[in-house]
Amino acid sequence: MSQNKGSVLPLWSILYNLFAIPWNLLIGFVVGVTAPVVAIAAMVAGIRLITGKVPFPTPIQGEGDERRLSLELVPPEQASELFSEQKEKIGADFGKLQAEIKAMVEEAKAEAQAKGEAAPEEA
């Protein structure tokens, strides 16, 4: 009976080590994603507690094509309006990008079909 217990322990150790690697990877990923979000939320909450306003990033057009972001302190009521405006602008930009990608995909498909028809068929 003592031989049976000795053979189970190494098997348990191997299984534990085998599952520990993906588990630790998953936990590290979750912590790595949530820690910055929690830190930013804590900063925003602290600023709102102190000033009564919330920070809101606003784009600033610089010289030429240079664009920058600036943080403004705005009342919470105004922040929702600004957010909806920025959401519409970003949605329009994503729509243009999506149309460009679709055009490139269709062009690549047409090119591939043209090459397929031009190549002689091998038997």
C-alpha positions as protocol buffer text, in pm:
chain_id: "A"
residue {
  index: 1
  type: MET
  ca { x: 0 y: 0 z: 0 }
}
residue {
  index: 2
  type: SER
  ca { x: 290 y: 239 z: 59 }
}
residue {
  index: 3
  type: GLN
  ca { x: 405 y: 189 z: -302 }
}
residue {
  index: 4
  type: ASN
  ca { x: 63 y: 304 z: -427 }
}
residue {
  index: 5
  type: LYS
  ca { x: 81 y: 635 z: -234 }
}
residue {
  index: 6
  type: GLY
  ca { x: 431 y: 702 z: -362 }
}
residue {
  index: 7
  type: SER
  ca { x: 326 y: 670 z: -725 }
}
residue {
  index: 8
  type: VAL
  ca { x: 28 y: 908 z: -692 }
}
residue {
  index: 9
  type: LEU
  ca { x: 226 y: 1202 z: -550 }
}
residue {
  index: 10
  type: PRO
  ca { x: 454 y: 1254 z: -854 }
}
residue {
  index: 11
  type: LEU
  ca { x: 153 y: 1232 z: -1085 }
}
residue {
  index: 12
  type: TRP
  ca { x: -26 y: 1500 z: -882 }
}
residue {
  index: 13
  type: SER
  ca { x: 284 y: 1719 z: -892 }
}
residue {
  index: 14
  type: ILE
  ca { x: 307 y: 1687 z: -1272 }
}
residue {
  index: 15
  type: LEU
  ca { x: -62 y: 1770 z: -1318 }
}
residue {
  index: 16
  type: TYR
  ca { x: -38 y: 2066 z: -1082 }
}
residue {
  index: 17
  type: ASN
  ca { x: 264 y: 2208 z: -1265 }
}
residue {
  index: 18
  type: LEU
  ca { x: 98 y: 2148 z: -1601 }
}
residue {
  index: 19
  type: PHE
  ca { x: -215 y: 2345 z: -1509 }
}
residue {
  index: 20
  type: ALA
  ca { x: -28 y: 2611 z: -1310 }
}
residue {
  index: 21
  type: ILE
  ca { x: 133 y: 2760 z: -1621 }
}
residue {
  index: 22
  type: PRO
  ca { x: -187 y: 2856 z: -1810 }
}
residue {
  index: 23
  type: TRP
  ca { x: -361 y: 2954 z: -1485 }
}
residue {
  index: 24
  type: ASN
  ca { x: -80 y: 3194 z: -1390 }
}
residue {
  index: 25
  type: LEU
  ca { x: -77 y: 3331 z: -1746 }
}
residue {
  index: 26
  type: LEU
  ca { x: -452 y: 3399 z: -1727 }
}
residue {
  index: 27
  type: ILE
  ca { x: -427 y: 3565 z: -1385 }
}
residue {
  index: 28
  type: GLY
  ca { x: -136 y: 3782 z: -1505 }
}
residue {
  index: 29
  type: PHE
  ca { x: -333 y: 3888 z: -1812 }
}
residue {
  index: 30
  type: VAL
  ca { x: -642 y: 3978 z: -1608 }
}
residue {
  index: 31
  type: VAL
  ca { x: -440 y: 4178 z: -1356 }
}
residue {
  index: 32
  type: GLY
  ca { x: -243 y: 4348 z: -1635 }
}
residue {
  index: 33
  type: VAL
  ca { x: -562 y: 4460 z: -1807 }
}
residue {
  index: 34
  type: THR
  ca { x: -761 y: 4565 z: -1502 }
}
residue {
  index: 35
  type: ALA
  ca { x: -487 y: 4743 z: -1304 }
}
residue {
  index: 36
  type: PRO
  ca { x: -450 y: 5040 z: -1545 }
}
residue {
  index: 37
  type: VAL
  ca { x: -829 y: 5076 z: -1578 }
}
residue {
  index: 38
  type: VAL
  ca { x: -870 y: 5081 z: -1200 }
}
residue {
  index: 39
  type: ALA
  ca { x: -586 y: 5333 z: -1162 }
}
residue {
  index: 40
  type: ILE
  ca { x: -742 y: 5570 z: -1418 }
}
residue {
  index: 41
  type: ALA
  ca { x: -1085 y: 5535 z: -1255 }
}
residue {
  index: 42
  type: ALA
  ca { x: -933 y: 5615 z: -915 }
}
residue {
  index: 43
  type: MET
  ca { x: -766 y: 5928 z: -1053 }
}
residue {
  index: 44
  type: VAL
  ca { x: -1091 y: 6047 z: -1215 }
}
residue {
  index: 45
  type: ALA
  ca { x: -1283 y: 5981 z: -892 }
}
residue {
  index: 46
  type: GLY
  ca { x: -1021 y: 6173 z: -692 }
}
residue {
  index: 47
  type: ILE
  ca { x: -1034 y: 6470 z: -926 }
}
residue {
  index: 48
  type: ARG
  ca { x: -1414 y: 6472 z: -916 }
}
residue {
  index: 49
  type: LEU
  ca { x: -1410 y: 6451 z: -535 }
}
residue {
  index: 50
  type: ILE
  ca { x: -1171 y: 6745 z: -506 }
}
residue {
  index: 51
  type: THR
  ca { x: -1302 y: 6974 z: -783 }
}
residue {
  index: 52
  type: GLY
  ca { x: -1657 y: 6856 z: -847 }
}
residue {
  index: 53
  type: LYS
  ca { x: -1574 y: 6830 z: -1219 }
}
residue {
  index: 54
  type: VAL
  ca { x: -1461 y: 6541 z: -1434 }
}
residue {
  index: 55
  type: PRO
  ca { x: -1158 y: 6540 z: -1665 }
}
residue {
  index: 56
  type: PHE
  ca { x: -1249 y: 6500 z: -2032 }
}
residue {
  index: 57
  type: PRO
  ca { x: -998 y: 6452 z: -2314 }
}
residue {
  index: 58
  type: THR
  ca { x: -1052 y: 6696 z: -2601 }
}
residue {
  index: 59
  type: PRO
  ca { x: -863 y: 6683 z: -2929 }
}
residue {
  index: 60
  type: ILE
  ca { x: -665 y: 6993 z: -3030 }
}
residue {
  index: 61
  type: GLN
  ca { x: -562 y: 7055 z: -3389 }
}
residue {
  index: 62
  type: GLY
  ca { x: -204 y: 7175 z: -3393 }
}
residue {
  index: 63
  type: GLU
  ca { x: 11 y: 7308 z: -3672 }
}
residue {
  index: 64
  type: GLY
  ca { x: -42 y: 7121 z: -3996 }
}
residue {
  index: 65
  type: ASP
  ca { x: -155 y: 6763 z: -3937 }
}
residue {
  index: 66
  type: GLU
  ca { x: -40 y: 6755 z: -3575 }
}
residue {
  index: 67
  type: ARG
  ca { x: -313 y: 6647 z: -3334 }
}
residue {
  index: 68
  type: ARG
  ca { x: -295 y: 6642 z: -2955 }
}
residue {
  index: 69
  type: LEU
  ca { x: -521 y: 6560 z: -2664 }
}
residue {
  index: 70
  type: SER
  ca { x: -586 y: 6799 z: -2381 }
}
residue {
  index: 71
  type: LEU
  ca { x: -767 y: 6732 z: -2055 }
}
residue {
  index: 72
  type: GLU
  ca { x: -1034 y: 6981 z: -1956 }
}
residue {
  index: 73
  type: LEU
  ca { x: -1228 y: 6983 z: -1633 }
}
residue {
  index: 74
  type: VAL
  ca { x: -1598 y: 6994 z: -1723 }
}
residue {
  index: 75
  type: PRO
  ca { x: -1919 y: 6954 z: -1522 }
}
residue {
  index: 76
  type: PRO
  ca { x: -2056 y: 6597 z: -1527 }
}
residue {
  index: 77
  type: GLU
  ca { x: -2366 y: 6708 z: -1723 }
}
residue {
  index: 78
  type: GLN
  ca { x: -2154 y: 6856 z: -1999 }
}
residue {
  index: 79
  type: ALA
  ca { x: -1927 y: 6550 z: -2011 }
}
residue {
  index: 80
  type: SER
  ca { x: -2207 y: 6329 z: -2140 }
}
residue {
  index: 81
  type: GLU
  ca { x: -2280 y: 6576 z: -2423 }
}
residue {
  index: 82
  type: LEU
  ca { x: -1911 y: 6598 z: -2515 }
}
residue {
  index: 83
  type: PHE
  ca { x: -1886 y: 6220 z: -2506 }
}
residue {
  index: 84
  type: SER
  ca { x: -2174 y: 6178 z: -2751 }
}
residue {
  index: 85
  type: GLU
  ca { x: -2016 y: 6435 z: -2988 }
}
residue {
  index: 86
  type: GLN
  ca { x: -1680 y: 6257 z: -2979 }
}
residue {
  index: 87
  type: LYS
  ca { x: -1854 y: 5922 z: -3029 }
}
residue {
  index: 88
  type: GLU
  ca { x: -2019 y: 6049 z: -3348 }
}
residue {
  index: 89
  type: LYS
  ca { x: -1689 y: 6187 z: -3482 }
}
residue {
  index: 90
  type: ILE
  ca { x: -1505 y: 5863 z: -3410 }
}
residue {
  index: 91
  type: GLY
  ca { x: -1792 y: 5660 z: -3558 }
}
residue {
  index: 92
  type: ALA
  ca { x: -1765 y: 5859 z: -3882 }
}
residue {
  index: 93
  type: ASP
  ca { x: -1389 y: 5797 z: -3895 }
}
residue {
  index: 94
  type: PHE
  ca { x: -1441 y: 5424 z: -3837 }
}
residue {
  index: 95
  type: GLY
  ca { x: -1704 y: 5419 z: -4111 }
}
residue {
  index: 96
  type: LYS
  ca { x: -1455 y: 5568 z: -4360 }
}
residue {
  index: 97
  type: LEU
  ca { x: -1191 y: 5319 z: -4249 }
}
residue {
  index: 98
  type: GLN
  ca { x: -1434 y: 5028 z: -4286 }
}
residue {
  index: 99
  type: ALA
  ca { x: -1527 y: 5141 z: -4639 }
}
residue {
  index: 100
  type: GLU
  ca { x: -1158 y: 5160 z: -4735 }
}
residue {
  index: 101
  type: ILE
  ca { x: -1090 y: 4812 z: -4599 }
}
residue {
  index: 102
  type: LYS
  ca { x: -1390 y: 4668 z: -4787 }
}
residue {
  index: 103
  type: ALA
  ca { x: -1267 y: 4829 z: -5109 }
}
residue {
  index: 104
  type: MET
  ca { x: -919 y: 4681 z: -5059 }
}
residue {
  index: 105
  type: VAL
  ca { x: -1064 y: 4334 z: -4990 }
}
residue {
  index: 106
  type: GLU
  ca { x: -1284 y: 4347 z: -5301 }
}
residue {
  index: 107
  type: GLU
  ca { x: -988 y: 4465 z: -5508 }
}
residue {
  index: 108
  type: ALA
  ca { x: -772 y: 4181 z: -5377 }
}
residue {
  index: 109
  type: LYS
  ca { x: -1047 y: 3925 z: -5452 }
}
residue {
  index: 110
  type: ALA
  ca { x: -1088 y: 4056 z: -5807 }
}
residue {
  index: 111
  type: GLU
  ca { x: -711 y: 4045 z: -5855 }
}
residue {
  index: 112
  type: ALA
  ca { x: -694 y: 3687 z: -5725 }
}
residue {
  index: 113
  type: GLN
  ca { x: -979 y: 3579 z: -5953 }
}
residue {
  index: 114
  type: ALA
  ca { x: -810 y: 3742 z: -6251 }
}
residue {
  index: 115
  type: LYS
  ca { x: -485 y: 3559 z: -6174 }
}
residue {
  index: 116
  type: GLY
  ca { x: -676 y: 3233 z: -6127 }
}
residue {
  index: 117
  type: GLU
  ca { x: -848 y: 3264 z: -6464 }
}
residue {
  index: 118
  type: ALA
  ca { x: -528 y: 3368 z: -6642 }
}
residue {
  index: 119
  type: ALA
  ca { x: -323 y: 3075 z: -6508 }
}
residue {
  index: 120
  type: PRO
  ca { x: -346 y: 2756 z: -6719 }
}
residue {
  index: 121
  type: GLU
  ca { x: -521 y: 2467 z: -6551 }
}
residue {
  index: 122
  type: GLU
  ca { x: -301 y: 2171 z: -6465 }
}
residue {
  index: 123
  type: ALA
  ca { x: -442 y: 1823 z: -6502 }
}
